[in-house]
């Protein structure tokens, strides 16, 4: 994985070992579940890019476009999903343009034949351009508004971002998985353990403030609409330091990332103060996201969709590339963190 490209796949939860797959989630079941809500699809179901959940777009007989999300069973509890829904609804009340599930019969979370699902209004738009500084400025402003609101209270049921959650648990899983080729296990685990030791040391000494986060705010979870940014997919909402919702916007060399960070934070701080000590977490978060991605693929390998879409995961070449990528990332952890102009 190129260290300059944030992982596009959603980060999976780490608390379950589910061999579940979606073979029972047939088109007829999906349509029947939607129609049970009094909404009648007029078009076919367009599958959207999601491997963790199953997500489809359609237009109903009243001309309204919806997105339906079927949650992966055993991943989140009802309380965790509902907390995500309530958070997004509260942000909409704060005039933040974020996709929030539709309330039907007094509920946003529904169940049909063992599958939990939610319906969202479809947000049209084009891809957010991280190298467009005007767009980046607008996104920074809205993230600042999100975090200003987020600080008012905490999640009760969602996870808290930490080296344990992203790193230690992922490493433990991979060691027990048998997915690392035997001839590459020693160099892989050696560099990963060095990364975790360094990342944890950079994280632990500081008293970073945990707030409610989007949690997986990579550029693909932002759409650009005629009115500006539209945020989607709060599936990985969690507690954690504010930088988690900012660092995945950064791309390119150090000079480019510094400029992007300055634009983001200048607009962010119009609404919410930023603790610059968190800048030292950027590379540890990047490193642990890389590791977590490896573990995510391993955890989901029993789902037939994964060998089909990620066949390279089972090849030695992939793990050789991962070892090189982690060595590069270890070097980045030993470099000074990104710094900003004196006014920051």
Residue, then its C-alpha position, 0 to 999 in steps of 0.5 A: x500500500x502506498x503510504x500516501x493513499x489512505x485506505x479506502x475500505x471501511x475499518x472493520x470492528x475488532x471484537x468479533x470473529x464472524x464467518x458470516x456471509x451475505x448469501x441469504x441476502x437475496x434481491x427478493x429479500x432486500x426488496x421485500x424488506x424495503x417494501x415493508x417500510x411502505x417504500x416501493x422501488x421503481x428501479x433496480x438495486x444499484x450496488x454501491x462500493x461496500x464490502x463491510x455492509x451491503x449498500x444499494x441505491x434505488x429510486x422509489x415510485x414517488x421519484x425519491x432516490x434512496x440508499x439502503x444499508x444492510x448492516x453486517x450481523x454480529x459487528x455492531x450492537x443495536x445500541x451502537x448503530x442507534x447511537x450512530x443514527x442519533x449522532x448524525x440526526x443531531x448534526x443535521x439539526x446543527x445544519x451539517x450536511x451529513x447523510x442521516x437515516x430516514x425515520x419510518x414508523x418512529x424508527x431509523x433502525x429496522x430488521x427483516x429476517x435477521x438483517x438490520x437495515x436503514x434507509x438514507x436519502x441519496x446524496x448526489x455529487x461528484x468526488x471531493x478533490x483533496x488537491x482543490x484548496x477551496x474545497x479543502x477549506x470548506x471541508x475543514x470548516x464543516x469538520x470544525x463545526x462537527x467537532x465543536x458539536x461533538x465536544x458537548x457529550x460523549x458516545x456511550x456505546x461506540x469504540x474509542x480509538x487507541x493503539x490497542x484497538x487499531x494496533x495491538x488487537x490487529x497484530x494479535x489477530x494476524x498472528x493467530x490467523x495463519x494468513x501470513x506466509x510462513x517464510x515472511x512471518x518473521x520479517x513482517x511481525x518484526x517490523x510491525x512490532x517495531x511500528x506498534x512500539x514506536x506508535x504507542x510511545x508517541x501516543x501514550x505520554x500525551x493527554x489527548x482529548x477524545x471527542x465524538x468522531x466521524x471516525x473514517x473520514x477519508x475523501x471517498x466519504x465526502x461528496x461534492x454537491x452544488x452546495x458544498x461538501x456532503x458527508x456520508x457513512x458514519x459506520x465507524x463513528x467512535x471516540x478519539x482525538x480530533x486529528x483522526x478526522x483530518x489526517x486522511x485529507x493529506x496527500x502528496x509530499x511533505x510540502x503538499x501535506x503541510x499546505x493542505x493541513x494549514x488550509x484545513x486547520x485555518x478553516x477548522x479553527x473558525x469553529x473549533x480549537x485544535x490541539x497542535x500536539x495531535x499532529x504527532x499522531x498523524x504517522x502513528x494513525x497512518x501506520x496503525x490503519x495500514x495494519x488494521x487493513x491487513x487484519x480486516x481482510x484476514x477477519x473477513x476472508x471467510x466471506x466469499x466476497x473477499x477472496x473474489x475481490x481481494x485475491x492478491x491477499x493470498x499471494x506472497x507478493x502482497x505480504x512482501x509489499x506490506x513488509x516494504x510499506x511498513x519499513x517505509x512507515x517506520x522511517x516516517x515515524x522516526x521523522x519529525x511530525x508535520x509542523x505548521x506556520x508560527x501562528x499555529 
